[in-house]
Amino acid sequence: MTTGRLQPGAAENGRRPGQLRVLASGSPRRTAAGTLMVGGRILRVAVRSGNPKWPPLLLCNGIGASLELLLPFVSALDPQREVVRFDVPGIGGSPLPVVPYHLATLAPLITDLLDQLGYQQADVLGISWGGGLAQHLAVLRPDRVRRLVLVATSPGGLMVPGHPRALLRMLSPCRSRDHGYAASIAGELYGGSVRDDPALARAMLRATTGMMATRGYGYQLLATVGWTSLPLLPLVRQPTLILAGDDDPIIPVINARIMHWLIPRSELTIYHGGHLDLITEAAHLAPVVEAFLAAADDPQHQPAILDGRWAPTGASGRGEGATVSARRWS
């Protein structure tokens, strides 16, 4: 694992931030976690080590979600893929900031994090709210982002809105604090594989609910006020994979089509599923992401799936889902 000046060691809450410690055997293999002082803020970070010849994959999470939520996806990736996860200020194990922040101010914070971990460049994946952060980072620091993956996300303020009831649910931090409430509304809010499977929703949300302060959730909501990537998308020069579900009550699939039309070097994959299928159907979507990232050095690469089909896991109780891919280069 490439960690620059950092060394495995104690980094528990209440101790001086600045070190990562190797986690217990029950965690993903070769994973170190802890708190780091980055740009004047304390961030909780987890790094799964991998092949040092590959750029790491930096994951930007959704609103109110701690880094544990992405664990099923991380586990489904190639074991050689180095993966960096972090909690934004006020979420999970990252302390509340003194004052609110804006999405535009977080992008420099992420480049500082890459510096501390010793990475010159990374592949960046953003899901939902984290997709906005990933887009801004790709435009602000194109030299630090090799490839971009945008999952269940939108251009921000100038987007086609989701279902009004789902958006109202999103405004409440209860879904990330109360496990029972979160599971009860998961199907209505996220769609896809959790719509008809409450047990799957409970399993997915168990690790991450109750780890967030109300003010931290509010700060994340405020961070995107007035922000949109729409006029900036033609400036995204990195090869970009856009993943969107056809049953996403929060972000309708039309937003992915708009982003695909505006981002010059983009591929669009529409899967049969919802807002969080990257986690609940990680075994199916992780290989799509892997194929895209692995193609960085292969000029003969073609879109990973064309009119392909998969059968989701038996636990989801759903039928076959069609995947349609499109590609645009200019």
Phi, psi and omega in degrees: 000133179271110182231015175056237183283347186284144177232144175304138180174184183293133177209041183285165175302136181093350177255164183298125178290154176137003179225154172248141178246147178289131183280169181294169187296339179286349180274167176305143188299143178058042180254133174240145183215160179166192178248139180234145171274113185232117178057034180083001178242152176264123180240138171275129188227144172229135181231121171264120184287157182202208181290116182293347179279346178260141171298146177290161173258115179266125182255127177251118191275170178279176186292132178075004186256133175274170187295341178297331183301328185274001185301317179301322178292316179301317182294334182274349179284166174305128180303339179278354182280116175286132188229133178244126174238155178207156172262130177290161182306130178088001181238143177059237181264009177266125184297157176298137172286160181292320180232160177300161180233168176241154181306323182295332180277344179282331181301313175298329177297322180291322177295325175296322177297315178300320178300313182298325181275356175085022181259130174280328185209154179215154162279142186234128175242129176236132178246132177057239178304321180295339175294326175295316178298318180296319178298315182296319179297319182296325179280318183291318183230071181298337180289342182262350184244115180280304179228151186237134176235123182243120187238126174049050185226183188211176177280010178093226187301323179265077182224163171279116188290159178277194181295133183305321181293321178295320180294324176295319177299324182295332183288342183265130177284355182301330183293338179254005180241328184249109186298317181296316179295317181300317180292327183290332182254002188300316182297316179294325185277315189259337181065199175063220189290344179269354184298318183250014185221081180303327180297321178296320178297316180297317180296320182293320188269349186300321186284343189244340180287151179082007183249022188220139174276147180302320181294324177297321178294318178297321178297322179294321176298316181293334186298335183257003180298125179079002183262136170212146178262357190308310180287347182266343186301323176296345179273352177286110185262348181287148167304130189230132173254126178248123178245131181215141178266147181276001178228058183246102182292339184275314183232100180301151186296339179301331178295322178294322179294321178297315180297319179297322180292328185268332181273117189302310188256062187241151171241140180242127173239120176256121182249158177277098183175190188243202190292326185244025180292343173301330179267310186286334178238042184301326182297337180263324185271330179301318178297330176295316178295316180300316180298322179293315181291320183291343182278001185303327182254015183239098183293347180271006184299138173244161177310141188297323185222131174234116181050034179281171178220149172223160173251110181302165184301153182300332182296335184281335180071015182258160179277195180293150178234138181270143176240127181240127181247150175221157183220139178226125177233136175202000000 
